[in-house]
Amino acid sequence: MADKKDVNFDSSRQAMDCLQEMSNLLNTGLDAETLSICVRLCEQGVNPEALAAVITELRREVNSIRAEDSN
């Protein structure tokens, strides 16, 4: 019989796999580790819309810095 801990791990793994697939379909550009961090932040009460806005702004800043460096 499967241990409850194993069942919980399998359920968590399946949920993360499903979230990663949805992330890929939506072309979010989030890798598994980043997506996992975002999920944990949301579980801790971080507003998902605010988190998305921060990620978007960080990407904008990174792209801006890269553009400046290439000039």
PyMOL Python script that loads the backbone (N, CA, C, O; Angstrom):
from pymol import cmd

cmd.read_pdbstr("""\
ATOM      1  N   MET A   1       0.843  -1.184   0.000  1.00  0.00           N
ATOM      2  CA  MET A   1       0.000   0.000   0.000  1.00  0.00           C
ATOM      3  C   MET A   1       0.889   1.247   0.000  1.00  0.00           C
ATOM      4  O   MET A   1       1.916   1.286   0.677  1.00  0.00           O
ATOM      5  N   ALA A   2       0.492   2.242  -0.749  1.00  0.00           N
ATOM      6  CA  ALA A   2       1.287   3.468  -0.869  1.00  0.00           C
ATOM      7  C   ALA A   2       1.223   4.268   0.422  1.00  0.00           C
ATOM      8  O   ALA A   2       0.167   4.416   1.036  1.00  0.00           O
ATOM      9  N   ASP A   3       2.353   4.767   0.806  1.00  0.00           N
ATOM     10  CA  ASP A   3       2.464   5.621   1.981  1.00  0.00           C
ATOM     11  C   ASP A   3       1.778   6.951   1.680  1.00  0.00           C
ATOM     12  O   ASP A   3       1.829   7.432   0.548  1.00  0.00           O
ATOM     13  N   LYS A   4       1.133   7.552   2.692  1.00  0.00           N
ATOM     14  CA  LYS A   4       0.440   8.833   2.496  1.00  0.00           C
ATOM     15  C   LYS A   4       1.403   9.909   1.994  1.00  0.00           C
ATOM     16  O   LYS A   4       1.027  10.755   1.183  1.00  0.00           O
ATOM     17  N   LYS A   5       2.640   9.872   2.478  1.00  0.00           N
ATOM     18  CA  LYS A   5       3.654  10.827   2.045  1.00  0.00           C
ATOM     19  C   LYS A   5       3.920  10.675   0.548  1.00  0.00           C
ATOM     20  O   LYS A   5       4.061  11.664  -0.171  1.00  0.00           O
ATOM     21  N   ASP A   6       3.988   9.412   0.083  1.00  0.00           N
ATOM     22  CA  ASP A   6       4.213   9.154  -1.343  1.00  0.00           C
ATOM     23  C   ASP A   6       3.049   9.642  -2.190  1.00  0.00           C
ATOM     24  O   ASP A   6       3.248  10.195  -3.272  1.00  0.00           O
ATOM     25  N   VAL A   7       1.833   9.433  -1.694  1.00  0.00           N
ATOM     26  CA  VAL A   7       0.632   9.867  -2.409  1.00  0.00           C
ATOM     27  C   VAL A   7       0.624  11.388  -2.518  1.00  0.00           C
ATOM     28  O   VAL A   7       0.323  11.934  -3.580  1.00  0.00           O
ATOM     29  N   ASN A   8       0.956  12.081  -1.415  1.00  0.00           N
ATOM     30  CA  ASN A   8       0.997  13.546  -1.434  1.00  0.00           C
ATOM     31  C   ASN A   8       2.055  14.048  -2.400  1.00  0.00           C
ATOM     32  O   ASN A   8       1.824  15.014  -3.127  1.00  0.00           O
ATOM     33  N   PHE A   9       3.224  13.396  -2.415  1.00  0.00           N
ATOM     34  CA  PHE A   9       4.289  13.790  -3.328  1.00  0.00           C
ATOM     35  C   PHE A   9       3.848  13.581  -4.767  1.00  0.00           C
ATOM     36  O   PHE A   9       4.070  14.442  -5.619  1.00  0.00           O
ATOM     37  N   ASP A  10       3.221  12.436  -5.044  1.00  0.00           N
ATOM     38  CA  ASP A  10       2.745  12.165  -6.403  1.00  0.00           C
ATOM     39  C   ASP A  10       1.700  13.189  -6.835  1.00  0.00           C
ATOM     40  O   ASP A  10       1.716  13.649  -7.977  1.00  0.00           O
ATOM     41  N   SER A  11       0.797  13.546  -5.936  1.00  0.00           N
ATOM     42  CA  SER A  11      -0.224  14.547  -6.251  1.00  0.00           C
ATOM     43  C   SER A  11       0.405  15.903  -6.523  1.00  0.00           C
ATOM     44  O   SER A  11       0.016  16.601  -7.459  1.00  0.00           O
ATOM     45  N   SER A  12       1.382  16.273  -5.698  1.00  0.00           N
ATOM     46  CA  SER A  12       2.077  17.544  -5.897  1.00  0.00           C
ATOM     47  C   SER A  12       2.833  17.545  -7.215  1.00  0.00           C
ATOM     48  O   SER A  12       2.819  18.539  -7.941  1.00  0.00           O
ATOM     49  N   ARG A  13       3.486  16.447  -7.524  1.00  0.00           N
ATOM     50  CA  ARG A  13       4.253  16.323  -8.776  1.00  0.00           C
ATOM     51  C   ARG A  13       3.312  16.439  -9.976  1.00  0.00           C
ATOM     52  O   ARG A  13       3.632  17.111 -10.957  1.00  0.00           O
ATOM     53  N   GLN A  14       2.157  15.787  -9.898  1.00  0.00           N
ATOM     54  CA  GLN A  14       1.185  15.852 -10.994  1.00  0.00           C
ATOM     55  C   GLN A  14       0.649  17.272 -11.156  1.00  0.00           C
ATOM     56  O   GLN A  14       0.475  17.751 -12.277  1.00  0.00           O
ATOM     57  N   ALA A  15       0.390  17.938 -10.044  1.00  0.00           N
ATOM     58  CA  ALA A  15      -0.111  19.313 -10.102  1.00  0.00           C
ATOM     59  C   ALA A  15       0.932  20.229 -10.733  1.00  0.00           C
ATOM     60  O   ALA A  15       0.594  21.062 -11.574  1.00  0.00           O
ATOM     61  N   MET A  16       2.202  20.084 -10.336  1.00  0.00           N
ATOM     62  CA  MET A  16       3.259  20.919 -10.911  1.00  0.00           C
ATOM     63  C   MET A  16       3.459  20.606 -12.394  1.00  0.00           C
ATOM     64  O   MET A  16       3.692  21.513 -13.194  1.00  0.00           O
ATOM     65  N   ASP A  17       3.368  19.334 -12.762  1.00  0.00           N
ATOM     66  CA  ASP A  17       3.481  18.970 -14.183  1.00  0.00           C
ATOM     67  C   ASP A  17       2.370  19.623 -14.991  1.00  0.00           C
ATOM     68  O   ASP A  17       2.600  20.124 -16.092  1.00  0.00           O
ATOM     69  N   CYS A  18       1.159  19.615 -14.432  1.00  0.00           N
ATOM     70  CA  CYS A  18       0.014  20.230 -15.106  1.00  0.00           C
ATOM     71  C   CYS A  18       0.210  21.744 -15.223  1.00  0.00           C
ATOM     72  O   CYS A  18      -0.054  22.328 -16.274  1.00  0.00           O
ATOM     73  N   LEU A  19       0.672  22.374 -14.142  1.00  0.00           N
ATOM     74  CA  LEU A  19       0.928  23.820 -14.181  1.00  0.00           C
ATOM     75  C   LEU A  19       2.026  24.168 -15.177  1.00  0.00           C
ATOM     76  O   LEU A  19       1.937  25.181 -15.871  1.00  0.00           O
ATOM     77  N   GLN A  20       3.064  23.331 -15.253  1.00  0.00           N
ATOM     78  CA  GLN A  20       4.144  23.581 -16.204  1.00  0.00           C
ATOM     79  C   GLN A  20       3.627  23.468 -17.638  1.00  0.00           C
ATOM     80  O   GLN A  20       3.998  24.263 -18.501  1.00  0.00           O
ATOM     81  N   GLU A  21       2.778  22.489 -17.885  1.00  0.00           N
ATOM     82  CA  GLU A  21       2.208  22.336 -19.228  1.00  0.00           C
ATOM     83  C   GLU A  21       1.342  23.538 -19.588  1.00  0.00           C
ATOM     84  O   GLU A  21       1.408  24.030 -20.714  1.00  0.00           O
ATOM     85  N   MET A  22       0.527  24.019 -18.638  1.00  0.00           N
ATOM     86  CA  MET A  22      -0.296  25.198 -18.894  1.00  0.00           C
ATOM     87  C   MET A  22       0.586  26.417 -19.132  1.00  0.00           C
ATOM     88  O   MET A  22       0.307  27.233 -20.010  1.00  0.00           O
ATOM     89  N   SER A  23       1.642  26.533 -18.352  1.00  0.00           N
ATOM     90  CA  SER A  23       2.585  27.639 -18.516  1.00  0.00           C
ATOM     91  C   SER A  23       3.211  27.603 -19.901  1.00  0.00           C
ATOM     92  O   SER A  23       3.354  28.641 -20.548  1.00  0.00           O
ATOM     93  N   ASN A  24       3.581  26.426 -20.352  1.00  0.00           N
ATOM     94  CA  ASN A  24       4.161  26.277 -21.690  1.00  0.00           C
ATOM     95  C   ASN A  24       3.148  26.639 -22.776  1.00  0.00           C
ATOM     96  O   ASN A  24       3.484  27.327 -23.739  1.00  0.00           O
ATOM     97  N   LEU A  25       1.918  26.177 -22.619  1.00  0.00           N
ATOM     98  CA  LEU A  25       0.877  26.469 -23.610  1.00  0.00           C
ATOM     99  C   LEU A  25       0.589  27.965 -23.693  1.00  0.00           C
ATOM    100  O   LEU A  25       0.255  28.481 -24.759  1.00  0.00           O
ATOM    101  N   LEU A  26       0.719  28.656 -22.563  1.00  0.00           N
ATOM    102  CA  LEU A  26       0.465  30.091 -22.523  1.00  0.00           C
ATOM    103  C   LEU A  26       1.710  30.916 -22.843  1.00  0.00           C
ATOM    104  O   LEU A  26       1.671  32.147 -22.825  1.00  0.00           O
ATOM    105  N   ASN A  27       2.814  30.230 -23.136  1.00  0.00           N
ATOM    106  CA  ASN A  27       4.081  30.889 -23.487  1.00  0.00           C
ATOM    107  C   ASN A  27       4.516  31.908 -22.432  1.00  0.00           C
ATOM    108  O   ASN A  27       4.886  33.035 -22.760  1.00  0.00           O
ATOM    109  N   THR A  28       4.467  31.497 -21.161  1.00  0.00           N
ATOM    110  CA  THR A  28       4.859  32.407 -20.093  1.00  0.00           C
ATOM    111  C   THR A  28       6.373  32.577 -20.008  1.00  0.00           C
ATOM    112  O   THR A  28       6.864  33.587 -19.504  1.00  0.00           O
ATOM    113  N   GLY A  29       7.103  31.588 -20.499  1.00  0.00           N
ATOM    114  CA  GLY A  29       8.556  31.643 -20.414  1.00  0.00           C
ATOM    115  C   GLY A  29       9.094  31.274 -19.046  1.00  0.00           C
ATOM    116  O   GLY A  29      10.285  31.440 -18.785  1.00  0.00           O
ATOM    117  N   LEU A  30       8.235  30.774 -18.169  1.00  0.00           N
ATOM    118  CA  LEU A  30       8.670  30.381 -16.829  1.00  0.00           C
ATOM    119  C   LEU A  30       9.186  28.944 -16.854  1.00  0.00           C
ATOM    120  O   LEU A  30       8.509  28.037 -17.337  1.00  0.00           O
ATOM    121  N   ASP A  31      10.396  28.753 -16.325  1.00  0.00           N
ATOM    122  CA  ASP A  31      10.900  27.389 -16.215  1.00  0.00           C
ATOM    123  C   ASP A  31      10.285  26.740 -14.972  1.00  0.00           C
ATOM    124  O   ASP A  31       9.591  27.402 -14.201  1.00  0.00           O
ATOM    125  N   ALA A  32      10.540  25.462 -14.785  1.00  0.00           N
ATOM    126  CA  ALA A  32       9.914  24.713 -13.691  1.00  0.00           C
ATOM    127  C   ALA A  32      10.265  25.302 -12.327  1.00  0.00           C
ATOM    128  O   ALA A  32       9.404  25.394 -11.452  1.00  0.00           O
ATOM    129  N   GLU A  33      11.512  25.697 -12.143  1.00  0.00           N
ATOM    130  CA  GLU A  33      11.927  26.240 -10.847  1.00  0.00           C
ATOM    131  C   GLU A  33      11.240  27.571 -10.558  1.00  0.00           C
ATOM    132  O   GLU A  33      10.758  27.795  -9.448  1.00  0.00           O
ATOM    133  N   THR A  34      11.194  28.448 -11.547  1.00  0.00           N
ATOM    134  CA  THR A  34      10.549  29.750 -11.369  1.00  0.00           C
ATOM    135  C   THR A  34       9.056  29.582 -11.130  1.00  0.00           C
ATOM    136  O   THR A  34       8.479  30.262 -10.281  1.00  0.00           O
ATOM    137  N   LEU A  35       8.433  28.682 -11.872  1.00  0.00           N
ATOM    138  CA  LEU A  35       7.009  28.423 -11.688  1.00  0.00           C
ATOM    139  C   LEU A  35       6.745  27.895 -10.277  1.00  0.00           C
ATOM    140  O   LEU A  35       5.777  28.297  -9.633  1.00  0.00           O
ATOM    141  N   SER A  36       7.594  27.010  -9.807  1.00  0.00           N
ATOM    142  CA  SER A  36       7.456  26.468  -8.460  1.00  0.00           C
ATOM    143  C   SER A  36       7.569  27.569  -7.407  1.00  0.00           C
ATOM    144  O   SER A  36       6.814  27.583  -6.434  1.00  0.00           O
ATOM    145  N   ILE A  37       8.502  28.479  -7.602  1.00  0.00           N
ATOM    146  CA  ILE A  37       8.660  29.605  -6.670  1.00  0.00           C
ATOM    147  C   ILE A  37       7.406  30.473  -6.681  1.00  0.00           C
ATOM    148  O   ILE A  37       6.929  30.896  -5.628  1.00  0.00           O
ATOM    149  N   CYS A  38       6.878  30.734  -7.860  1.00  0.00           N
ATOM    150  CA  CYS A  38       5.649  31.543  -7.970  1.00  0.00           C
ATOM    151  C   CYS A  38       4.484  30.877  -7.254  1.00  0.00           C
ATOM    152  O   CYS A  38       3.714  31.543  -6.562  1.00  0.00           O
ATOM    153  N   VAL A  39       4.352  29.573  -7.418  1.00  0.00           N
ATOM    154  CA  VAL A  39       3.273  28.830  -6.758  1.00  0.00           C
ATOM    155  C   VAL A  39       3.427  28.936  -5.241  1.00  0.00           C
ATOM    156  O   VAL A  39       2.456  29.189  -4.529  1.00  0.00           O
ATOM    157  N   ARG A  40       4.651  28.742  -4.755  1.00  0.00           N
ATOM    158  CA  ARG A  40       4.881  28.836  -3.304  1.00  0.00           C
ATOM    159  C   ARG A  40       4.588  30.236  -2.781  1.00  0.00           C
ATOM    160  O   ARG A  40       4.031  30.388  -1.694  1.00  0.00           O
ATOM    161  N   LEU A  41       4.956  31.250  -3.540  1.00  0.00           N
ATOM    162  CA  LEU A  41       4.649  32.618  -3.122  1.00  0.00           C
ATOM    163  C   LEU A  41       3.137  32.835  -3.039  1.00  0.00           C
ATOM    164  O   LEU A  41       2.643  33.439  -2.087  1.00  0.00           O
ATOM    165  N   CYS A  42       2.413  32.342  -4.034  1.00  0.00           N
ATOM    166  CA  CYS A  42       0.950  32.476  -4.019  1.00  0.00           C
ATOM    167  C   CYS A  42       0.339  31.710  -2.849  1.00  0.00           C
ATOM    168  O   CYS A  42      -0.617  32.176  -2.230  1.00  0.00           O
ATOM    169  N   GLU A  43       0.892  30.531  -2.546  1.00  0.00           N
ATOM    170  CA  GLU A  43       0.406  29.762  -1.398  1.00  0.00           C
ATOM    171  C   GLU A  43       0.641  30.506  -0.086  1.00  0.00           C
ATOM    172  O   GLU A  43      -0.086  30.304   0.886  1.00  0.00           O
ATOM    173  N   GLN A  44       1.655  31.363  -0.065  1.00  0.00           N
ATOM    174  CA  GLN A  44       1.962  32.145   1.134  1.00  0.00           C
ATOM    175  C   GLN A  44       1.184  33.453   1.195  1.00  0.00           C
ATOM    176  O   GLN A  44       1.344  34.237   2.131  1.00  0.00           O
ATOM    177  N   GLY A  45       0.339  33.684   0.188  1.00  0.00           N
ATOM    178  CA  GLY A  45      -0.538  34.847   0.239  1.00  0.00           C
ATOM    179  C   GLY A  45      -0.185  35.998  -0.686  1.00  0.00           C
ATOM    180  O   GLY A  45      -0.848  37.034  -0.661  1.00  0.00           O
ATOM    181  N   VAL A  46       0.854  35.832  -1.506  1.00  0.00           N
ATOM    182  CA  VAL A  46       1.212  36.898  -2.443  1.00  0.00           C
ATOM    183  C   VAL A  46       0.114  37.002  -3.502  1.00  0.00           C
ATOM    184  O   VAL A  46      -0.373  35.991  -4.009  1.00  0.00           O
ATOM    185  N   ASN A  47      -0.262  38.222  -3.824  1.00  0.00           N
ATOM    186  CA  ASN A  47      -1.283  38.467  -4.837  1.00  0.00           C
ATOM    187  C   ASN A  47      -0.745  38.036  -6.207  1.00  0.00           C
ATOM    188  O   ASN A  47       0.282  38.552  -6.648  1.00  0.00           O
ATOM    189  N   PRO A  48      -1.417  37.101  -6.886  1.00  0.00           N
ATOM    190  CA  PRO A  48      -0.929  36.614  -8.181  1.00  0.00           C
ATOM    191  C   PRO A  48      -0.808  37.706  -9.244  1.00  0.00           C
ATOM    192  O   PRO A  48       0.118  37.682 -10.055  1.00  0.00           O
ATOM    193  N   GLU A  49      -1.728  38.653  -9.243  1.00  0.00           N
ATOM    194  CA  GLU A  49      -1.658  39.733 -10.225  1.00  0.00           C
ATOM    195  C   GLU A  49      -0.455  40.632  -9.961  1.00  0.00           C
ATOM    196  O   GLU A  49       0.212  41.075 -10.896  1.00  0.00           O
ATOM    197  N   ALA A  50      -0.184  40.896  -8.699  1.00  0.00           N
ATOM    198  CA  ALA A  50       0.983  41.704  -8.350  1.00  0.00           C
ATOM    199  C   ALA A  50       2.266  40.954  -8.714  1.00  0.00           C
ATOM    200  O   ALA A  50       3.219  41.557  -9.209  1.00  0.00           O
ATOM    201  N   LEU A  51       2.292  39.656  -8.472  1.00  0.00           N
ATOM    202  CA  LEU A  51       3.453  38.838  -8.821  1.00  0.00           C
ATOM    203  C   LEU A  51       3.683  38.854 -10.328  1.00  0.00           C
ATOM    204  O   LEU A  51       4.819  38.989 -10.782  1.00  0.00           O
ATOM    205  N   ALA A  52       2.616  38.719 -11.100  1.00  0.00           N
ATOM    206  CA  ALA A  52       2.737  38.770 -12.560  1.00  0.00           C
ATOM    207  C   ALA A  52       3.260  40.126 -13.015  1.00  0.00           C
ATOM    208  O   ALA A  52       4.071  40.202 -13.937  1.00  0.00           O
ATOM    209  N   ALA A  53       2.800  41.196 -12.372  1.00  0.00           N
ATOM    210  CA  ALA A  53       3.265  42.545 -12.732  1.00  0.00           C
ATOM    211  C   ALA A  53       4.752  42.701 -12.433  1.00  0.00           C
ATOM    212  O   ALA A  53       5.481  43.314 -13.213  1.00  0.00           O
ATOM    213  N   VAL A  54       5.202  42.155 -11.316  1.00  0.00           N
ATOM    214  CA  VAL A  54       6.622  42.235 -10.958  1.00  0.00           C
ATOM    215  C   VAL A  54       7.467  41.460 -11.963  1.00  0.00           C
ATOM    216  O   VAL A  54       8.509  41.944 -12.406  1.00  0.00           O
ATOM    217  N   ILE A  55       7.025  40.271 -12.319  1.00  0.00           N
ATOM    218  CA  ILE A  55       7.767  39.458 -13.292  1.00  0.00           C
ATOM    219  C   ILE A  55       7.843  40.171 -14.634  1.00  0.00           C
ATOM    220  O   ILE A  55       8.897  40.196 -15.271  1.00  0.00           O
ATOM    221  N   THR A  56       6.730  40.748 -15.061  1.00  0.00           N
ATOM    222  CA  THR A  56       6.699  41.488 -16.325  1.00  0.00           C
ATOM    223  C   THR A  56       7.664  42.664 -16.290  1.00  0.00           C
ATOM    224  O   THR A  56       8.395  42.898 -17.253  1.00  0.00           O
ATOM    225  N   GLU A  57       7.670  43.404 -15.188  1.00  0.00           N
ATOM    226  CA  GLU A  57       8.561  44.560 -15.062  1.00  0.00           C
ATOM    227  C   GLU A  57      10.029  44.126 -15.019  1.00  0.00           C
ATOM    228  O   GLU A  57      10.882  44.769 -15.630  1.00  0.00           O
ATOM    229  N   LEU A  58      10.321  43.057 -14.314  1.00  0.00           N
ATOM    230  CA  LEU A  58      11.696  42.553 -14.272  1.00  0.00           C
ATOM    231  C   LEU A  58      12.182  42.155 -15.663  1.00  0.00           C
ATOM    232  O   LEU A  58      13.319  42.440 -16.038  1.00  0.00           O
ATOM    233  N   ARG A  59      11.315  41.497 -16.418  1.00  0.00           N
ATOM    234  CA  ARG A  59      11.680  41.115 -17.786  1.00  0.00           C
ATOM    235  C   ARG A  59      11.936  42.344 -18.640  1.00  0.00           C
ATOM    236  O   ARG A  59      12.880  42.371 -19.431  1.00  0.00           O
ATOM    237  N   ARG A  60      11.097  43.363 -18.483  1.00  0.00           N
ATOM    238  CA  ARG A  60      11.271  44.609 -19.232  1.00  0.00           C
ATOM    239  C   ARG A  60      12.626  45.237 -18.911  1.00  0.00           C
ATOM    240  O   ARG A  60      13.342  45.679 -19.809  1.00  0.00           O
ATOM    241  N   GLU A  61      12.967  45.271 -17.635  1.00  0.00           N
ATOM    242  CA  GLU A  61      14.241  45.843 -17.204  1.00  0.00           C
ATOM    243  C   GLU A  61      15.423  45.047 -17.752  1.00  0.00           C
ATOM    244  O   GLU A  61      16.404  45.627 -18.216  1.00  0.00           O
ATOM    245  N   VAL A  62      15.330  43.729 -17.699  1.00  0.00           N
ATOM    246  CA  VAL A  62      16.408  42.880 -18.220  1.00  0.00           C
ATOM    247  C   VAL A  62      16.591  43.132 -19.710  1.00  0.00           C
ATOM    248  O   VAL A  62      17.720  43.263 -20.183  1.00  0.00           O
ATOM    249  N   ASN A  63      15.499  43.200 -20.448  1.00  0.00           N
ATOM    250  CA  ASN A  63      15.583  43.460 -21.890  1.00  0.00           C
ATOM    251  C   ASN A  63      16.188  44.828 -22.175  1.00  0.00           C
ATOM    252  O   ASN A  63      16.950  44.991 -23.128  1.00  0.00           O
ATOM    253  N   SER A  64      15.848  45.804 -21.348  1.00  0.00           N
ATOM    254  CA  SER A  64      16.392  47.154 -21.508  1.00  0.00           C
ATOM    255  C   SER A  64      17.901  47.151 -21.253  1.00  0.00           C
ATOM    256  O   SER A  64      18.658  47.769 -22.002  1.00  0.00           O
ATOM    257  N   ILE A  65      18.324  46.478 -20.231  1.00  0.00           N
ATOM    258  CA  ILE A  65      19.762  46.404 -19.907  1.00  0.00           C
ATOM    259  C   ILE A  65      20.508  45.674 -21.016  1.00  0.00           C
ATOM    260  O   ILE A  65      21.594  46.087 -21.424  1.00  0.00           O
ATOM    261  N   ARG A  66      19.924  44.595 -21.494  1.00  0.00           N
ATOM    262  CA  ARG A  66      20.573  43.854 -22.596  1.00  0.00           C
ATOM    263  C   ARG A  66      20.708  44.711 -23.846  1.00  0.00           C
ATOM    264  O   ARG A  66      21.720  44.656 -24.543  1.00  0.00           O
ATOM    265  N   ALA A  67      19.669  45.508 -24.122  1.00  0.00           N
ATOM    266  CA  ALA A  67      19.710  46.378 -25.295  1.00  0.00           C
ATOM    267  C   ALA A  67      20.797  47.427 -25.133  1.00  0.00           C
ATOM    268  O   ALA A  67      21.510  47.720 -26.093  1.00  0.00           O
ATOM    269  N   GLU A  68      20.943  47.999 -23.947  1.00  0.00           N
ATOM    270  CA  GLU A  68      21.978  48.989 -23.685  1.00  0.00           C
ATOM    271  C   GLU A  68      23.375  48.372 -23.817  1.00  0.00           C
ATOM    272  O   GLU A  68      24.290  48.997 -24.354  1.00  0.00           O
ATOM    273  N   ASP A  69      23.527  47.143 -23.322  1.00  0.00           N
ATOM    274  CA  ASP A  69      24.827  46.467 -23.380  1.00  0.00           C
ATOM    275  C   ASP A  69      25.232  46.123 -24.808  1.00  0.00           C
ATOM    276  O   ASP A  69      26.420  46.082 -25.125  1.00  0.00           O
ATOM    277  N   SER A  70      24.257  45.876 -25.663  1.00  0.00           N
ATOM    278  CA  SER A  70      24.596  45.509 -27.036  1.00  0.00           C
ATOM    279  C   SER A  70      24.944  46.715 -27.900  1.00  0.00           C
ATOM    280  O   SER A  70      25.443  46.557 -29.014  1.00  0.00           O
ATOM    281  N   ASN A  71      24.685  47.916 -27.394  1.00  0.00           N
ATOM    282  CA  ASN A  71      25.008  49.157 -28.133  1.00  0.00           C
ATOM    283  C   ASN A  71      26.389  49.614 -27.860  1.00  0.00           C
ATOM    284  O   ASN A  71      26.818  50.635 -28.397  1.00  0.00           O
TER     285      ASN A  71
END
""", "prot")
cmd.dss("prot")
cmd.show_as("cartoon", "prot")
cmd.util.cbc("prot")
cmd.orient("prot")
